[in-house]
C-alpha cells in the first residue's frame, strides 16, 4: 500500500498539540514542511521524558534522516532561528544537512519588533494580544512590497544596502524617538545571510522533485484555523493563512500534492490573547483544566484561557480545510471530572445557530448550547488502544465525532509520543501505508 503526503493543521485557536502529532507521524515521511507563521509558534514535544520546544523548525527535526523545510510563507527572524538551531545542537539534535529554508521567505528585522510593540500600545483596550515579536509588521511589509527576503541577503549587497537604508529611515519617522542606525542592521543581515547560505534553496523545486521521486511530505501548519487571517476571528488573528490554502501559497506546491488533511483538536478548547471564546470557563474549573493540561504558552508562557469543547468551531474548521480525520489531544486532562460538556450551537437573539458567525459582536454575545455527558474516574492516560478507554471516555469521543462531523483517527492520552492511540481502521493508517 502506497503512502500519501498530508497536511497537519490546527482546528481551534492553536496550542492543540500539533507538535506531538507531527513528531509521532514523522517517521513515515521523507520531509516535514512548515508553510506559514514565524517564531510566534510554539510546538512542544516530549521524547522519553525530554522536553523540546520548537518555534520555527518543524517538529520532524527530532527524527534523524528527515528533511525539515521552512517555506516562503514563513517569516524568519535570523536571531531566533540561530538560537533554536544552537539549542537543538546542544541537546544532541543535528540540523546541518537536514534543513532547507526558502529563498523567498521574508526576514524579520529589528524595527519590526519595535513596530509590533507600538501597534499594540496604540490599540489600548482593543489590543490583539500578539507575541510582539515582529511577525505582523513583517507580513505587513511583505504585502506592502517593501519586505526583504532571504535571497536578498545572499545576492546583491549594494541593492540590499539601499533597501535597508530606506526601510530603516522610513521606520524611524514612524517610531517616535527612534534612532536606529541602518548600517549595523545591514552588516548583521550580511552576516546572517552567510550563516544561512548552506540551508537556503528553491523549496518549491525541492518538494516537487522529492514527491516526483515517490517520497512523501507532511505539510505542517503553525497556529490554527480560528487564527487564520481570512477565516479566523478577525482582527484577533495571526497575520498568515494557517488554514489549508496556506500550504499551496506558502510552499509553492499544487493542491493535488495534498493527499489528505488531518486536523488537530484538543478535547476541550483554549486560546491565548484577546478575542471571543464562546465556551470560556472561569473559576476553579478553568484553573483545573489549565493546571492539569499545563495550559501555558510555549512561546510566551502566558496562561491560556480554557473552555469546553466547541463543536461549532471544529465543524467550521472541517469545512474550511476539508478535514479527513481528527487527532484528538489531551483526553487525559479530563480524567476524574464528574461530568464533561460540549458545545453544539450558540444561542443568539435570532435563535440558535450551528454555523460559526463572521461577526465578532454576535460571537461575543452568543451563549453556548451544551450537552452534558458523564465523566470518568478510571484513567485514560497512557492508553494505546481504544479498548483501554473507560466506557464514558469512549462515549465522549464518539459524541465528539458525531457533532464535529469528522472521525477521530488518533487520540493522544499523554504528552509522550508513545501515549497515543492510532486506530488501525482509520484513514491515517491508509495514508501511512499500513
C-alpha positions, -999 to 999 in steps of 0.1 A, spaced: 0 0 0 15 34 -10 19 63 14 4 97 10 16 133 15 -7 150 41 -13 183 58 -15 186 96 -31 217 110 -49 232 140 -87 233 141 -92 257 171 -72 287 183 -38 269 183 -20 250 210 -38 218 201 -7 196 203 3 197 167 39 193 177 34 159 192 12 147 163 38 158 137 66 143 157 48 110 161 40 107 123 73 119 110 90 85 106 65 78 78 76 108 57 108 120 40 102 157 48 82 179 71 75 214 56 62 244 76 41 267 54 33 298 75 38 317 107 70 327 125 87 321 158 54 331 175 45 294 171 55 271 199 54 233 194 62 213 225 73 177 221 83 152 248 105 123 239 113 98 267 108 125 293 130 151 275 112 183 265 118 201 232 102 234 224 103 243 187 93 276 171 105 279 135 119 245 127 93 217 121 89 191 148 102 165 124 137 176 132 138 152 162 139 122 138 173 115 121 172 114 83 142 135 78 145 168 60 128 199 75 116 227 53 108 263 62 86 277 33 83 310 17 51 316 37 71 317 69 87 349 82 121 342 96 139 360 124 175 350 119 184 356 156 155 333 167 164 307 140 201 305 151 191 303 188 168 274 180 194 256 160 221 261 186 198 248 213 190 217 193 226 211 187 233 214 225 206 187 230 222 164 205 199 171 175 219 177 143 204 203 119 231 207 93 223 188 61 186 184 72 172 219 70 161 238 39 149 275 40 130 290 11 150 317 -7 116 336 -9 109 337 28 107 372 43 130 383 71 120 398 104 141 429 111 148 448 144 123 475 136 95 450 131 96 442 167 95 479 176 66 484 153 47 454 168 50 468 204 40 503 192 10 489 173 -3 470 204 2 501 226 -18 523 202 -47 498 203 -51 502 241 -80 482 253 -85 469 217 -51 451 217 -48 419 198 -26 401 223 3 394 199 36 380 210 52 413 199 79 395 180 76 414 148 55 388 129 27 411 119 48 440 107 70 416 87 39 403 69 27 439 65 59 448 47 56 417 26 21 427 14 32 463 11 60 451 -13 88 466 8 99 434 26 134 419 25 137 382 15 163 356 24 176 357 -12 183 394 -8 208 386 19 228 364 -5 228 381 -39 234 419 -43 249 437 -12 245 471 -29 208 466 -35 203 452 0 221 482 14 197 506 -4 167 487 8 178 486 44 187 523 45 154 533 30 134 510 53 151 520 85 148 557 76 110 552 70 106 533 103 125 560 122 99 585 110 71 563 123 86 553 157 89 583 179 124 589 193 138 560 172 174 565 162 180 530 147 211 531 125 208 513 92 244 504 89 246 478 118 213 463 106 228 459 71 260 444 84 242 420 106 219 409 77 250 401 56 264 380 84 231 363 89 228 355 52 262 339 52 253 316 81 220 307 64 235 302 30 240 264 33 203 259 41 188 282 15 173 268 -16 143 267 -40 119 249 -16 92 245 -42 115 228 -66 129 206 -38 95 194 -27 84 189 -63 114 167 -71 110 148 -38 74 139 -45 80 131 -81 106 106 -68 79 88 -49 87 103 -15 60 118 8 59 151 27 40 162 57 29 198 55 29 214 90 8 243 100 16 268 128 -12 285 148 -47 273 137 -78 279 116 -95 303 140 -64 324 139 -62 324 101 -60 360 87 -90 353 64 -111 327 82 -103 333 118 -118 356 145 -106 387 127 -90 410 139 -79 387 168 -59 365 144 -23 359 132 -10 375 100 -9 345 77 -31 317 63 -29 289 88 -57 270 71 -53 246 42 -48 272 14 -16 283 31 0 250 21 0 259 -16 9 295 -13 34 291 15 54 262 -1 48 265 -38 31 231 -42 -1 224 -61 -34 214 -44 -31 178 -58 1 174 -37 -21 173 -6 -34 137 -4 -51 141 30 -58 166 57 -55 158 94 -70 183 118 -57 185 154 -82 193 181 -80 194 219 -106 175 239 -115 209 253 -108 245 240 -81 271 247 -69 303 233 -41 328 242 -46 365 239 -76 386 232 -108 378 213 -140 359 218 -140 323 233 -177 312 235 -172 283 258 -147 300 281 -148 289 318 -138 308 349 -130 299 385 -120 265 398 -129 245 367 -109 267 344 -80 265 367 -83 228 369 -80 224 331 -52 249 330 -31 232 356 -38 197 346 -32 204 309 -3 228 316 -20 254 295 7 280 293 20 293 260 52 276 247 64 308 232 54 333 259 45 314 290 11 332 291 -17 313 308 -42 301 282 -79 307 286 -98 274 289 -133 262 280 -153 232 270 -150 216 235 -167 237 209 -181 215 180 -193 246 161 -156 257 158 -144 222 147 -172 218 122 -163 251 107 -126 241 105 -137 208 89 -155 227 62 -128 252 56 -100 227 54 -117 196 41 -107 175 70 -104 138 65 -98 130 102 -91 144 136 -62 139 160 -78 144 194 -54 155 221 -53 158 259 -82 135 265 -64 125 297 -67 161 311 -105 154 316 -98 123 337 -116 125 371 -142 151 362 -177 141 373 -192 154 340 -180 169 308 -198 193 285 -196 200 248 -210 229 228 -232 221 198 -246 255 189 -249 292 200 -280 308 214 -284 343 199 -312 369 198 -320 355 163 -323 319 177 -299 290 179 -272 289 153 -250 260 145 -227 276 120 -197 298 130 -206 335 126 -182 360 110 -195 390 131 -174 392 163 -201 411 181 -225 383 175 -199 358 186 -190 377 218 -227 378 230 -236 342 219 -243 317 246 -231 282 241 -257 254 239 -243 225 258 -247 188 260 -237 172 293 -221 137 294 -209 117 324 -172 119 332 -149 90 341 -129 81 371 -107 54 356 -76 70 338 -72 74 301 -36 85 305 -12 62 286 -39 42 268 -27 29 235 -59 10 224 -95 21 222 -105 -8 244 -83 6 271 -105 37 274 -132 38 301 -167 34 286 -176 70 294 -145 84 278 -152 63 247 -187 76 246 -174 112 248 -150 106 219 -179 91 198 -201 120 206 -174 145 196 -171 127 163 -209 129 157 -212 166 165 -180 176 147 -187 155 116 -151 141 115 -138 107 127 -110 107 154 -82 87 138 -57 95 165 -63 100 203 -35 114 224 -36 102 260 -4 119 274 24 142 264 49 115 253 48 102 217 41 67 229 10 77 248 -12 76 217 -40 56 201 -38 52 163 -70 35 152 -60 7 128 -91 10 107 -87 48 102 -78 68 71 -45 77 88 -34 41 87 -41 41 50 -21 73 45 9 57 63 7 26 41 -2 3 70 
